[in-house]
């Protein structure tokens, strides 16, 4: 199959040079679940040349309502989510180079695989992991998209949707944009005994803390498509991506936040701090 014919409709928007840039792009998707599987699929269709997939989890039956590319047999055999995503990518784009890392982000194998990637997509549920990814991206000066889908209640009415944050040069992160659950971050730093005391004080049951919220494939698809669309715009030179997009599915709208940096940020201020200068001196 001719690559020229395959991407002709994209080149009508991005140009041939833009498509060549995508073919030379190395992207990492951290979290191969509902959001990450969508992102991986769309990057493969778009012609991204190299994809690194990082996730330690396996497929469960409850994932099948939203895990793109997963089959009932994958849940039955408890196949790794990264391997399911890799199988899908290979079927879509056989020429795409795929690296799978079946490890949690805090493991050395996962972090080492990020060296040399051009962009990272953070598609994780835990805010403590989300913050760790942001910290690594800032230190290593790796542009990244942080994705989340969520539901909640405000003023007696339920809402649902998600958001996409982009940081290309340390101008914002989930911390300084106030997108993190501070209670979750605090609990992550506690000992087991301290967690039990925190649970007693706040009256939050262990089952509730370990449970997952609602997740619907169409909501994940909107959030993932927003992220990939902003990435394509940025990578091909078509335009500057939005700093923060919020999808409110209950209202049927996508909101764009102000682009102003919220102020001094510990993480953003360290952008590129571990990269040596051209002279070899930092």
C-alpha positions in Angstrom: 0.0 0.0 0.0 1.4 3.4 -1.0 2.1 5.7 2.0 1.6 8.6 -0.3 -2.0 7.5 -1.1 -2.7 6.6 2.5 -2.0 10.0 3.9 -3.1 12.1 0.9 -6.1 13.5 2.7 -4.0 14.5 5.8 -1.4 16.1 3.6 -4.1 18.3 2.2 -4.2 19.9 5.7 -0.7 19.3 7.1 1.3 19.3 3.9 3.9 16.7 2.8 6.5 18.2 5.2 4.1 17.9 8.1 3.4 14.2 7.3 7.1 13.5 7.1 7.5 15.0 10.5 4.9 12.7 11.9 6.7 9.7 10.4 9.9 10.8 12.2 8.1 11.4 15.5 8.6 9.2 18.6 5.7 9.4 21.0 5.1 7.7 24.4 1.7 6.8 25.7 1.7 6.3 29.5 -1.4 4.3 30.4 -2.9 2.0 27.8 -6.4 2.0 29.2 -9.6 3.8 28.0 -7.8 7.0 27.1 -4.5 5.7 26.2 -5.8 3.0 23.8 -7.7 5.7 22.0 -4.7 7.9 21.7 -2.5 5.1 20.5 -5.1 4.1 17.8 -5.3 7.7 16.5 -1.5 8.2 16.5 -1.2 5.0 14.5 -3.8 6.1 11.9 -2.1 9.5 11.7 1.3 7.9 10.7 3.4 8.5 13.8 6.6 6.6 13.2 7.4 5.2 16.7 5.1 4.5 19.7 6.2 3.5 23.2 3.4 2.0 25.3 3.8 1.9 29.1 1.3 0.2 31.4 1.7 -2.5 34.1 -2.0 -3.6 34.0 -3.8 -6.4 32.3 -7.2 -6.5 30.6 -10.2 -7.2 32.8 -13.8 -7.8 31.8 -14.9 -4.4 33.1 -12.4 -2.8 30.7 -14.2 -4.1 27.6 -16.7 -1.3 27.4 -14.0 1.2 26.6 -10.6 -0.4 25.8 -10.1 0.1 22.1 -8.8 -3.0 20.4 -9.6 -5.4 23.3 -11.6 -8.6 22.8 -13.3 -10.8 25.4 -10.5 -13.3 25.0 -8.0 -10.7 26.2 -9.9 -10.4 29.5 -10.2 -14.2 29.7 -6.5 -14.6 29.3 -5.5 -11.5 31.3 -3.4 -10.1 28.5 -1.3 -7.0 29.1 -2.9 -3.8 28.0 0.2 -2.8 26.2 0.2 -6.0 24.1 -3.4 -5.5 23.1 -2.6 -1.9 22.0 0.5 -3.1 20.2 -1.6 -5.7 18.3 -4.0 -3.0 17.3 -1.3 -0.6 16.1 0.4 -3.3 14.1 -2.9 -4.1 12.3 -3.5 -0.4 11.5 0.1 0.6 10.6 2.5 -2.3 10.1 5.4 0.2 9.5 5.0 1.8 12.9 7.8 0.9 15.4 6.3 -0.3 18.7 8.0 -0.6 22.1 5.9 -2.1 25.0 6.9 -1.6 28.6 4.9 -3.8 31.0 5.8 -1.8 34.1 4.5 1.0 36.3 5.8 4.4 35.6 7.9 4.5 38.8 9.9 1.5 37.6 13.3 2.2 35.9 12.4 0.4 32.7 9.5 2.7 32.1 11.4 5.9 32.8 14.4 4.8 30.8 12.2 4.2 27.7 11.4 7.9 27.6 14.8 9.0 26.5 14.7 10.3 23.0 10.9 10.6 22.7 9.5 13.8 21.1 6.2 13.9 23.1 4.5 12.1 25.9 0.8 11.5 26.4 -0.1 11.0 30.1 -3.3 8.9 30.2 -3.4 7.8 33.9 -6.0 7.7 36.6 -3.8 8.4 39.7 -2.9 12.1 40.4 0.3 11.0 42.2 1.4 9.2 39.0 0.2 12.2 36.9 2.4 14.5 39.0 5.4 12.2 38.7 5.1 12.2 34.9 4.9 16.0 34.9 8.0 16.2 37.0 10.0 13.9 34.7 8.8 15.8 31.6 9.8 19.1 33.2 13.2 17.9 34.2 13.9 16.3 30.8 12.3 19.1 28.8 9.9 16.7 27.0 6.7 18.3 25.7 3.6 16.5 27.0 -0.2 16.2 26.9 -1.9 15.4 30.1 -5.4 13.8 29.7 -8.2 13.1 32.1 -11.8 12.1 32.0 -14.0 12.6 35.0 -17.5 12.9 36.5 -18.8 14.8 39.5 -21.6 16.8 41.0 -22.0 20.5 41.4 -25.0 22.4 42.8 -27.0 19.2 42.9 -26.5 18.4 39.2 -24.1 15.8 37.8 -21.5 16.6 35.2 -19.2 14.6 33.1 -16.4 15.2 30.6 -12.6 15.6 30.7 -9.7 17.8 29.9 -6.4 18.1 28.0 -3.4 20.1 29.2 -0.4 20.8 27.0 3.1 21.9 28.2 5.6 22.5 25.5 8.2 24.6 27.3 7.4 24.5 31.0 4.7 27.1 30.7 2.1 25.1 32.8 1.6 21.7 34.5 -1.2 20.0 36.3 0.1 21.3 39.6 0.2 25.0 38.9 -3.1 24.8 37.0 -4.7 23.4 40.1 -5.9 20.1 38.4 -4.7 17.7 41.1 -6.6 16.2 44.0 -4.5 17.4 46.9 -6.0 14.8 49.3 -5.0 12.0 47.1 -1.5 13.3 46.8 -1.3 13.7 50.6 -2.5 10.1 51.1 0.1 8.8 48.7 2.9 10.1 51.0 1.3 8.5 54.2 2.3 5.2 55.8 -0.3 2.5 56.0 -1.1 3.4 59.6 -1.4 7.1 58.7 -3.8 6.1 55.9 -6.0 4.2 58.3 -6.1 7.2 60.6 -6.9 9.5 57.7 -9.7 7.2 56.7 -11.1 7.2 60.2 -11.0 11.0 60.4 -12.5 11.7 57.0 -14.9 8.7 57.0 -13.9 7.4 53.6 -14.2 3.7 53.3 -11.4 1.5 51.9 -13.7 0.1 49.2 -14.6 3.6 48.1 -11.0 4.7 47.9 -10.0 1.7 45.8 -13.0 1.9 43.5 -13.0 3.4 40.0 -15.5 6.0 38.8 -17.7 5.8 35.8 -16.0 5.5 32.4 -17.6 5.6 29.0 -15.9 5.0 25.6 -17.5 8.1 23.9 -16.3 10.5 26.6 -12.8 9.0 26.4 -12.9 9.3 22.7 -13.7 13.0 22.7 -10.9 13.7 25.2 -8.4 11.6 23.3 -9.3 13.2 20.0 -8.9 16.7 21.4 -5.4 15.8 22.6 -4.4 14.1 19.3 -5.8 17.0 17.3 -3.8 19.5 19.3 -0.7 17.3 18.9 -1.1 17.1 15.2 -1.5 20.9 14.9 1.6 21.4 17.0 3.8 18.8 15.5 3.1 19.6 11.9 3.4 23.4 12.4 -0.2 24.1 11.7 -0.6 26.2 14.8 0.0 26.4 18.6 -2.0 24.0 20.7 -4.3 25.2 23.4 -2.8 25.2 26.9 -5.9 23.7 28.6 -9.1 22.4 27.0 -12.0 21.3 29.1 -14.8 19.1 27.6 -18.1 19.3 29.4 -20.1 16.5 27.9 -23.2 17.3 29.9 -23.3 20.8 28.3 -22.0 19.8 24.9 -19.2 22.3 24.9 -15.4 22.5 24.9 -14.0 25.4 26.9 -10.5 26.9 26.5 -8.8 28.3 29.6 -6.8 31.5 29.7 -3.2 31.1 28.4 -1.6 33.2 31.2 0.9 31.3 33.3 -0.6 31.1 36.8 2.7 32.1 38.5 5.9 30.6 39.8 5.8 26.8 39.8 8.3 24.4 41.3 7.9 21.9 38.5 7.7 24.3 35.6 10.7 26.3 36.9 12.8 23.2 36.6 12.2 22.7 32.8 15.2 21.1 31.3 17.2 21.1 34.5 18.7 17.7 33.9 19.6 18.3 30.3 23.2 19.4 29.8 23.8 22.6 28.0 25.5 22.6 24.5 28.8 23.3 26.2 28.2 20.4 28.7 27.9 22.8 31.6 24.6 23.5 33.4 
